[in-house]
């Protein structure tokens, strides 16, 4: 799902491989292959329905209650047009008043930045990764705002639209239906919809002479693609909602939009940025003129589109469809020559173009009487000026892409969750045996009551771990950690608290949940952090900055160097041997960028589909009084497509200081050499025995003792 892209012209190589594979197999496969295929689709849907915002109840939705109106929601807000709109809205709206909903199928968080690291919104609180095709998710999300700008859309290039018409039409119409229903139920006052000239009559789009398209040339209805049909149906649906008088509706129909943050990739890009890319890359890429060259388009700069979106909210509600374009017809040949000349001048090089005769690009132009009369809108950017701005942005962005560290093959992020336990000896061993040899970065996600800024005295050496970390995030401590599990349950058909029925599978995997759950210890805290880390990796963009992820806790003491990432099969989820308790160790795991979100999705999957998992639990043969986190982890891995577990010998064991608060095991210090034996306790004997298979186990511990300050050995067991 992504915002509306208005380029119906460019013929290019296609495929979002996930959706292409789905459709291709559905056409040719038998029943078994279709069944397997839909399991893949289901897994994909799970990965694209992750909400990341705090829910403040039915009145406020994802808006913090203290945030005053006007509150605005922008769907598709991390995309090309949407991110430009968000930046404009932030000029007139305060912090927290603009929420962005985008599932990042094509949108990018970096689009929301003014400059690297300087974002137009707070990504931690104002960006929500939500699949709005889901009724429950839409009802929860589209709430608490005055205005909704609906730019989210499923669209790509013409071959994609032609081949996968049912999927495009179904998703776009379903999403709009869910959002309109949510707007109606939740008393949204203004709804603004982005249409497309692809909904115009096919015969007018394919004439050999210039045709000015007005707003009423959709009948007789004859759109070229199912995408055009979905946009036309969307306009009609929004107008029906307006007639009911529930909320005001603004309808804009865009022509071909280009500008900064548009997609230049071969598979998904638009004509303008793709031609600019080819010109910049010449001679590595040939500069091809696509089509016969005489086809024409109305090309519109993105900032002018945003002007219209702002104006329709002010002046154009309940006025019917208003087209947005320049009223100037630009042929493909003119466009190619303009781009070639612009890039030649800016890069001081000569570009030789080649003419390829491909199927003709369909044609249409714009008549803008209503835009001027109703909105006093006209385009402020000439084609040359818009191309110049876009070329400058792409030169910067492409140079950044080429030189970015993303080309490095082994970027590692170690993630510690929960609380800062284990003490400075454990943290030093982490730095010595994990972070340093792997050149890994460290991320901490802890309970907020242990924050250094709150002068917590339970951990006098907390500063050492704090200063090792590149990223630090906090979640406030909850008396009932079920409030986080409530958030994780959003986005599916279950009600937010249906997961509480799983409390009958006792006695400890939901410990630290209130509301009569009565499980032992605090295992639900670990479930909560799985969900929180999953969302944080997405919302911050860290998921795209690292190749491997080590997900663990802070109280492991590492006795040997960690194996290099090349030792771990990239297609597997690696879990250490030991402490399985008739299930699968849940304290530590290693996986790749491809696998981390799926591995962390345990919490969201179980909480959002409690009936399905209750059936799996009952069919497992495990008695209802014998459930623990390890058995939950084992069943999730066994029943989740895409997870293959492999085991390894872990060079570490969990330790406890006298200051650490333990809900379960208190530990035994007699198994360690002095003076460690008077400072640390070993919590799990099996982990200790596995770690001792490292040949340098004792020598490394002696080095740790010798090189550590004496003050670190002050705690008595």
C-alpha positions in Angstrom: 0.0 0.0 0.0 1.3 3.4 -0.9 0.1 6.7 -1.9 -1.5 7.5 -5.3 1.0 7.6 -8.2 -0.4 9.3 -11.2 1.9 8.1 -14.0 -0.2 5.8 -16.2 2.2 6.3 -19.0 5.4 4.5 -18.4 5.9 1.0 -19.8 8.7 -0.6 -17.9 9.9 -3.9 -16.4 7.6 -4.9 -13.6 6.9 -6.8 -10.5 6.7 -6.5 -6.8 7.9 -10.1 -6.6 5.6 -10.9 -3.7 2.4 -10.0 -5.5 3.6 -11.1 -8.9 4.4 -14.6 -7.6 0.9 -14.7 -6.0 -0.9 -13.9 -9.2 1.2 -16.0 -11.5 0.7 -19.1 -9.4 -3.0 -18.4 -8.9 -3.4 -18.6 -12.7 -1.5 -21.8 -13.2 -1.4 -23.8 -9.9 -3.5 -26.6 -8.7 -5.3 -26.7 -5.4 -2.3 -27.6 -3.3 -0.1 -24.9 -4.8 -2.9 -22.3 -4.4 -3.3 -23.4 -0.7 0.4 -23.0 -0.1 0.4 -19.7 -1.9 -2.3 -18.2 0.3 -0.2 -19.2 3.3 2.5 -17.0 1.9 0.0 -14.2 1.3 -1.1 -14.6 4.9 2.4 -14.3 6.1 2.9 -11.3 4.0 -0.2 -9.7 5.4 1.1 -10.3 8.9 4.3 -8.5 8.0 2.4 -5.5 6.6 -0.1 -4.9 9.4 2.2 -3.8 12.2 0.9 -0.8 14.1 3.5 1.2 15.9 1.6 4.0 17.7 0.2 4.1 21.2 -3.5 3.8 21.3 -5.2 6.3 23.7 -8.8 5.0 23.5 -11.8 5.4 21.4 -12.0 9.2 21.7 -8.4 10.0 20.7 -7.2 7.0 18.8 -3.5 7.4 18.2 -3.4 11.0 19.2 -2.1 11.8 22.6 -5.1 13.3 24.6 -3.3 16.6 25.3 -2.9 17.3 21.6 -5.5 19.9 20.5 -7.2 20.2 17.2 -6.7 20.5 14.3 -5.6 16.9 14.1 -4.8 15.4 10.7 -4.2 11.9 9.4 -2.3 11.3 6.1 -2.6 7.8 4.7 0.3 6.9 2.4 2.1 9.7 4.2 5.6 8.2 3.8 5.3 8.1 0.0 6.2 10.6 -2.7 3.2 12.9 -2.5 2.2 12.1 1.0 5.5 13.0 2.6 5.6 16.3 0.7 2.1 17.1 2.1 3.2 16.2 5.6 6.0 18.6 5.5 3.7 21.3 4.3 1.1 20.6 7.0 3.8 20.8 9.7 4.3 24.4 8.8 0.9 25.2 10.2 0.4 22.3 12.6 2.1 21.7 15.9 4.0 18.6 17.2 1.7 15.6 17.4 -1.1 17.1 15.3 -0.2 15.2 12.1 -0.2 11.4 12.0 1.2 9.4 9.1 -0.2 5.9 8.3 1.8 3.9 5.8 2.8 0.3 5.6 6.1 1.1 3.8 5.4 -1.1 0.8 6.8 1.7 -1.4 6.9 4.6 1.1 10.2 5.4 2.9 10.7 6.9 6.3 13.6 9.0 4.8 11.0 10.8 2.7 9.7 12.4 5.8 13.1 14.0 6.6 14.1 17.6 5.9 17.7 16.4 6.0 19.3 13.2 7.4 18.1 12.7 10.9 15.9 15.8 10.9 12.3 14.5 10.5 9.2 16.5 9.9 7.4 14.4 12.5 8.4 12.4 15.5 8.7 8.9 14.1 8.3 7.3 17.6 4.9 8.8 18.2 3.4 10.1 14.9 4.2 7.4 12.3 2.0 4.3 12.3 2.7 1.2 10.3 -0.9 -0.1 9.7 -2.7 -2.1 7.1 -5.8 -0.1 6.4 -7.4 -2.9 4.4 -8.3 -4.5 7.7 -11.6 -3.4 9.2 -10.5 -3.5 12.8 -7.2 -1.7 12.1 -9.0 1.0 10.2 -11.6 1.5 12.9 -8.9 1.8 15.5 -6.6 4.0 13.5 -9.0 6.5 11.8 -10.1 8.1 15.0 -9.5 11.3 17.0 -8.7 13.5 13.9 -10.6 16.3 12.2 -9.3 15.6 8.7 -8.2 12.5 6.8 -6.1 12.9 3.6 -6.4 9.5 1.9 -3.4 9.1 -0.4 -2.6 5.4 0.3 -2.9 3.2 -2.8 -1.7 0.0 -4.4 -0.2 1.0 -7.7 2.9 0.6 -9.8 3.8 0.7 -13.5 1.4 -0.1 -16.4 2.5 -3.8 -16.8 1.9 -4.4 -13.2 -1.5 -2.7 -13.4 -2.4 -4.7 -16.5 -1.4 -8.1 -15.1 -2.6 -7.9 -11.5 -5.8 -6.0 -12.0 -7.9 -8.0 -9.5 -5.4 -7.5 -6.7 -5.0 -3.8 -7.4 -8.8 -3.2 -7.7 -9.7 -5.3 -4.7 -7.1 -3.8 -2.3 -7.8 -0.2 -3.3 -11.6 -0.5 -3.1 -11.4 -2.5 0.1 -9.1 0.0 1.8 -11.3 2.9 0.8 -14.4 1.1 2.1 -12.8 0.4 5.4 -11.5 4.0 5.8 -14.9 5.6 4.8 -16.7 3.3 7.3 -14.2 4.3 10.0 -14.6 8.0 9.2 -18.4 7.6 9.4 -18.3 5.7 12.7 -15.6 7.9 14.3 -17.1 11.3 13.4 -14.3 12.4 11.1 -15.3 15.9 9.8 -13.3 16.1 6.5 -12.3 13.4 4.1 -10.0 14.3 1.1 -9.5 11.7 -1.6 -6.8 11.6 -4.3 -8.1 10.3 -7.6 -6.3 9.8 -10.9 -6.9 10.7 -14.6 -6.4 7.0 -15.3 -10.2 6.8 -14.5 -11.0 8.9 -17.6 -12.6 7.3 -20.7 -10.2 5.0 -22.5 -11.1 6.3 -26.0 -10.2 9.9 -24.9 -6.9 8.7 -23.5 -5.8 7.0 -26.7 -6.6 9.6 -29.4 -3.9 10.7 -31.8 -4.6 14.4 -31.1 -4.5 16.4 -27.9 -7.6 15.9 -25.8 -8.4 18.1 -22.9 -9.9 16.0 -20.2 -12.5 17.6 -18.0 -14.0 16.2 -14.8 -17.0 14.7 -16.4 -15.3 12.5 -19.1 -15.5 9.3 -17.0 -18.8 8.3 -18.5 -19.5 6.2 -20.3 -17.3 4.5 -17.7 -14.4 2.9 -19.6 -11.1 3.1 -17.6 -8.0 1.5 -19.2 -7.1 -0.6 -16.1 -8.6 -1.9 -13.0 -6.5 0.7 -11.2 -8.4 3.4 -13.1 -11.7 1.7 -12.2 -10.7 1.5 -8.5 -10.0 5.3 -8.5 -13.3 6.0 -10.3 -15.3 3.8 -7.9 -13.4 5.5 -5.1 -14.6 8.9 -6.2 -18.2 7.7 -6.5 -18.0 6.0 -3.1 -16.7 9.2 -1.4 -19.5 11.2 -3.1 -22.1 8.8 -1.7 -20.6 9.3 1.7 -20.8 13.0 1.3 -24.5 12.9 0.3 -25.3 11.2 3.6 -24.1 14.4 5.3 -21.9 12.6 7.7 -18.7 14.5 6.8 -17.4 16.9 4.1 -15.6 15.4 1.1 -12.8 16.9 -1.1 -12.1 15.1 -4.4 -9.0 15.8 -6.4 -8.0 14.1 -9.6 -4.3 14.3 -10.4 -2.5 14.1 -13.7 1.1 12.9 -13.9 3.0 14.0 -10.8 6.8 14.1 -10.5 9.4 15.6 -8.2 11.7 14.8 -5.2 11.1 11.5 -3.5 9.5 9.9 -6.6 10.6 6.4 -7.4 13.3 6.0 -10.1 13.6 2.2 -10.0 13.0 0.3 -13.2 10.4 -2.0 -11.6 8.2 0.7 -9.9 9.4 4.1 -11.1 7.7 6.7 -13.1 8.7 8.1 -16.6 10.3 11.3 -15.4 12.5 10.0 -12.6 13.5 6.9 -14.7 14.6 9.1 -17.6 16.6 11.3 -15.1 18.2 8.2 -13.7 19.3 7.0 -17.1 20.7 10.4 -18.0 22.7 10.6 -14.7 23.9 7.0 -15.2 24.9 7.4 -18.8 26.9 5.7 -20.3 26.5 2.9 -17.8 22.8 3.0 -18.8 21.6 3.8 -22.3 19.4 6.8 -22.6 16.4 5.4 -24.4 13.5 7.3 -25.7 10.4 5.2 -24.8 7.6 5.0 -27.4 7.1 6.8 -30.6 8.0 10.1 -29.0 4.8 12.0 -30.1 2.6 10.9 -27.2 1.9 13.6 -24.7 1.2 14.0 -21.0 0.3 16.7 -18.6 3.3 16.7 -16.2 2.7 18.2 -12.7 5.3 19.1 -10.1 4.6 17.6 -6.6 4.7 21.0 -4.7 1.8 22.2 -6.9 -0.2 19.1 -6.0 0.3 19.8 -2.3 -0.9 23.4 -2.9 -4.1 21.9 -4.3 -4.5 19.5 -1.4 -4.2 22.3 1.1 -6.6 24.5 -0.9 -9.3 21.8 -1.3 -9.5 21.5 2.5 -10.0 25.3 2.7 -12.2 25.9 -0.4 -13.1 22.8 -2.3 -15.1 20.5 0.1 -18.4 19.1 -1.3 -17.7 20.6 -4.7 -17.3 17.4 -6.7 -14.2 16.2 -8.6 -11.6 18.8 -9.3 -8.8 18.0 -11.7 -5.3 19.2 -11.0 -2.8 19.7 -13.9 -0.9 22.3 -15.9 -3.0 22.5 -19.1 0.3 22.1 -21.0 0.8 19.0 -23.3 4.4 17.7 -23.2 5.4 15.0 -25.7 7.7 12.2 -24.6 10.3 13.5 -27.0 10.2 17.0 -25.5 10.5 15.5 -22.0 13.5 13.4 -22.9 15.3 16.3 -24.6 14.5 18.6 -21.6 15.9 16.0 -19.1 19.0 15.3 -21.3 19.9 19.0 -21.6 19.4 19.6 -17.9 21.6 16.7 -16.8 24.2 17.5 -19.4 24.5 21.0 -18.1 24.5 20.0 -14.4 27.0 17.1 -14.8 29.1 18.7 -17.6 28.8 15.6 -19.9 27.4 14.6 -23.3 24.5 12.2 -23.4 23.7 10.3 -26.6 20.0 9.2 -26.8 18.7 6.1 -28.5 15.2 5.7 -29.8 13.3 2.5 -29.0 10.0 1.9 -30.7 7.7 0.4 -28.1 3.9 0.3 -27.7 2.5 3.8 -27.6 2.0 5.5 -24.3 -1.6 6.5 -23.8 -2.3 10.2 -23.8 -4.3 12.8 -22.0 -4.2 16.4 -21.1 -5.9 18.7 -18.6 -8.7 21.2 -18.6 -8.4 23.3 -15.4 -11.4 25.6 -15.3 -12.8 24.2 -12.0 -9.5 24.2 -10.2 -9.2 27.9 -10.9 -12.8 28.8 -10.3 -13.2 26.8 -7.0 -9.7 26.9 -5.5 -8.0 29.8 -7.4 -5.3 27.2 -8.0 -2.8 27.1 -10.9 0.5 25.4 -11.3 3.4 27.5 -10.1 6.2 25.4 -11.5 7.1 25.2 -15.2 8.3 21.9 -16.5 11.9 23.1 -16.7 11.9 24.4 -13.2 10.4 21.2 -11.8 12.8 19.0 -13.8 15.7 21.1 -12.5 14.7 20.6 -8.8 14.1 16.9 -9.4 17.5 16.4 -11.0 19.2 18.2 -8.2 17.5 16.0 -5.6 18.3 12.8 -7.6 21.9 13.7 -8.0 22.2 14.1 -4.2 20.1 11.0 -3.4 21.9 8.7 -5.9 25.3 9.8 -4.8 24.3 9.1 -1.2 22.9 5.7 -2.2 26.2 4.8 -4.0 28.4 5.7 -1.1 26.1 4.6 1.8 27.3 1.9 4.2 24.4 -0.3 3.1 26.8 -1.8 0.5 28.7 -3.4 3.5 27.7 -7.0 3.9 28.0 -7.6 7.6 26.5 -4.7 9.6 25.4 -6.2 13.0 23.0 -4.7 15.6 22.9 -6.2 19.1 19.6 -5.5 20.8 19.3 -5.8 24.6 15.8 -5.7 26.1 14.1 -5.6 29.5 16.3 -4.0 32.2 20.0 -3.3 32.7 20.9 -6.4 34.7 24.1 -8.4 35.1 26.3 -5.5 36.2 29.4 -3.9 34.7 31.4 -7.2 34.5 28.7 -8.7 32.2 28.5 -5.5 30.1 32.3 -5.4 29.7 32.3 -8.9 28.5 29.6 -7.9 26.0 31.8 -5.2 24.6 35.0 -7.4 24.6 33.6 -10.5 23.1 30.6 -9.4 21.0 30.6 -5.7 20.0 34.3 -5.3 19.3 35.0 -8.5 17.3 31.8 -8.1 15.3 32.1 -4.3 14.9 28.5 -4.3 16.1 26.3 -1.4 17.2 24.3 -1.7 20.4 20.6 -0.9 20.9 19.0 -0.8 24.3 15.3 -1.0 24.9 14.6 -0.9 28.6 11.9 -0.1 31.1 11.8 3.6 31.8 12.1 3.4 35.6 15.6 2.3 35.1 16.5 5.3 33.0 19.8 7.0 33.8 18.0 10.4 33.7 15.8 9.3 36.6 18.8 8.9 38.9 18.1 5.3 39.5 20.6 4.1 42.1 20.0 0.4 41.8 22.7 0.2 39.0 25.6 2.5 40.0 27.5 1.4 36.8 24.5 1.8 34.4 26.5 4.6 32.8 28.9 2.1 31.3 26.2 0.2 29.4 24.5 3.5 28.5 27.7 4.9 26.9 28.3 1.7 24.9 24.9 2.0 23.1 24.3 3.8 19.8 20.5 3.7 20.2 18.5 3.8 23.5 14.8 3.5 23.8 12.5 3.3 26.8 9.1 1.9 27.6 7.5 3.0 30.9 7.1 0.3 33.5 3.6 -1.1 33.6 1.7 -2.6 36.5 -0.1 -4.6 33.9 2.1 -5.3 30.8 -1.0 -6.5 29.1 -1.6 -3.0 27.9 1.3 -3.5 25.5 -0.2 -6.9 24.4 -3.5 -5.0 23.8 -1.6 -2.8 21.3 -0.1 -5.9 19.7 -3.5 -7.4 19.1 -4.7 -4.5 16.9 -5.1 -5.1 13.1 -6.9 -8.4 13.0 -10.5 -9.4 13.5 -10.1 -10.2 17.2 -11.1 -7.6 19.7 -8.1 -6.0 21.6 -8.6 -8.0 24.7 -9.7 -11.4 23.2 -6.1 -12.7 23.9 -6.9 -12.8 27.6 -8.7 -16.0 26.9 -5.2 -17.5 26.5 -4.6 -17.1 30.2 -6.2 -20.6 30.6 -2.9 -22.0 29.3 -1.1 -21.6 32.6 1.1 -21.2 34.6 3.8 -18.7 33.7 4.1 -17.4 30.1 1.8 -14.5 30.7 3.3 -13.5 34.0 3.1 -9.7 34.8 -0.3 -9.5 33.1 -3.1 -8.3 35.4 -6.9 -8.6 34.9 -7.1 -12.0 36.7 -4.5 -13.8 34.5 -2.6 -14.9 37.6 0.5 -16.4 35.8 3.8 -16.6 37.7 6.9 -14.4 37.2 7.2 -11.9 34.4 7.4 -13.6 31.0 4.8 -11.3 29.5 7.4 -8.5 29.7 9.5 -10.4 27.2 6.5 -10.8 25.0 5.9 -7.1 25.2 9.4 -6.2 24.2 9.3 -8.5 21.2 6.4 -6.4 19.9 8.0 -3.1 20.9 11.4 -3.9 19.3 9.6 -5.1 16.1 7.8 -1.8 15.8 10.9 0.3 16.7 13.0 -1.3 14.0 10.4 -0.4 11.4 9.6 3.1 12.7 13.2 4.2 13.0 14.4 2.6 9.7 17.0 0.5 11.6 15.6 -2.6 9.9 17.2 -1.4 6.7 20.6 -0.3 8.2 21.8 -3.7 9.4 22.3 -7.2 7.9 22.3 -9.3 11.1 20.6 -8.9 14.4 21.4 -10.4 17.8 18.4 -10.2 20.0 19.1 -10.9 23.7 19.2 -9.5 27.2 21.8 -7.5 29.2 22.7 -10.1 31.9 24.7 -12.6 29.8 28.4 -12.9 30.7 30.4 -13.7 27.6 33.4 -16.0 28.2 34.6 -16.2 24.6 34.5 -14.2 21.4 31.2 -14.4 19.5 31.3 -16.4 16.2 31.5 -14.3 13.1 28.2 -13.8 11.3 29.5 -15.8 8.3 29.3 -18.9 10.5 25.5 -18.6 10.6 23.3 -19.7 7.8 21.4 -16.6 6.7 18.2 -18.5 6.0 17.8 -19.8 9.6 16.9 -18.5 13.0 19.7 -19.4 15.3 19.0 -20.2 18.9 21.6 -21.4 21.5 21.5 -24.8 23.1 20.3 -25.1 26.6 17.4 -24.0 28.9 14.7 -25.3 26.6 12.4 -26.6 29.3 10.6 -29.0 26.8 10.4 -26.1 24.3 12.8 -23.7 22.7 15.2 -21.3 24.4 13.7 -17.8 24.2 16.6 -15.7 25.7 18.8 -15.2 22.7 18.5 -15.4 18.9 20.5 -14.5 15.8 19.0 -13.8 12.4 19.2 -11.6 9.4 17.3 -8.5 8.3 14.9 -10.8 6.4 14.1 -12.9 9.4 14.1 -10.6 12.4 10.7 -9.1 12.0 9.1 -12.5 11.5 11.0 -13.9 14.5 9.8 -11.0 16.7 6.2 -11.3 15.3 5.5 -14.0 17.9 3.7 -11.6 20.1 1.6 -9.9 17.5 0.7 -13.2 15.8 -0.6 -14.8 19.1 -2.3 -11.7 20.5 -4.1 -10.8 17.3 -5.2 -14.4 16.5 -6.0 -15.9 19.9 -8.6 -18.3 18.7 -6.2 -19.8 16.1 -3.4 -20.2 18.6 -5.7 -21.6 21.3 -6.6 -24.4 18.9 -2.9 -25.0 18.2 -2.2 -25.1 21.9 -5.0 -27.6 22.6 -3.9 -29.8 19.7 -0.3 -29.9 20.9 -0.9 -32.4 23.6 0.5 -30.1 26.3 -1.7 -29.9 29.4 -3.2 -26.5 30.1 -1.3 -26.3 33.4 2.1 -26.9 31.8 2.7 -23.9 29.6 5.9 -21.8 29.7 7.6 -19.3 27.4 9.9 -21.9 25.9 6.9 -24.1 24.7 5.2 -21.0 23.3 8.4 -20.2 21.4 8.7 -23.7 20.1 5.1 -23.8 18.8 5.4 -20.4 17.1 8.5 -21.5 15.3 7.0 -24.8 14.3 3.7 -23.3 13.0 5.1 -20.1 11.3 6.0 -20.4 7.7 9.4 -19.0 6.9 11.1 -19.9 10.2 13.7 -22.6 10.2 15.5 -23.0 13.6 19.1 -24.1 14.0 21.1 -24.4 17.2 24.6 -23.3 18.2 26.9 -23.4 21.2 26.5 -20.1 23.1 29.7 -18.7 24.6 27.7 -17.0 27.4 25.6 -17.6 30.5 23.2 -15.4 32.5 24.4 -14.0 35.7 22.8 -12.1 38.6 24.1 -9.3 40.9 22.8 -8.7 44.4 21.1 -5.6 43.0 19.2 -7.4 40.2 15.5 -8.0 40.8 14.7 -11.6 39.7 11.1 -12.8 39.4 12.1 -16.5 39.0 15.6 -17.9 39.5 17.9 -16.4 42.1 21.1 -18.0 41.0 24.1 -19.8 42.4 27.5 -18.1 42.8 29.5 -21.2 43.9 30.1 -22.3 40.3 32.3 -19.3 39.5 36.0 -18.7 40.4 36.6 -16.0 43.0 36.2 -13.1 43.2 33.4 -13.6 40.7 31.8 -16.0 43.1 31.3 -13.3 45.7 29.9 -10.8 43.1 27.8 -12.8 40.6 25.5 -15.8 40.7 24.9 -18.2 37.8 21.2 -18.4 37.1 21.1 -21.4 34.8 23.5 -24.3 35.1 22.9 -25.7 31.6 24.0 -22.4 30.1 27.1 -22.4 32.1 28.1 -25.9 31.0 27.5 -25.1 27.4 29.6 -22.0 27.6 32.4 -23.9 29.2 33.0 -25.8 25.9 34.9 -22.7 24.8 38.6 -23.7 25.2 39.5 -20.2 26.6 36.7 -20.1 29.1 38.8 -19.9 32.3 41.6 -17.8 30.7 39.0 -15.2 29.5 37.3 -15.0 32.9 40.7 -14.5 34.5 41.4 -11.7 32.0 38.1 -10.1 32.8 38.8 -10.1 36.5 42.4 -8.8 36.1 41.4 -5.9 33.9 38.3 -4.8 35.8 38.2 -2.1 38.6 38.1 -3.5 42.1 34.9 -1.5 42.7 33.1 -3.8 40.4 33.5 -6.6 42.9 31.6 -4.9 45.7 28.3 -6.7 45.7 27.8 -9.7 48.0 25.6 -12.5 46.9 
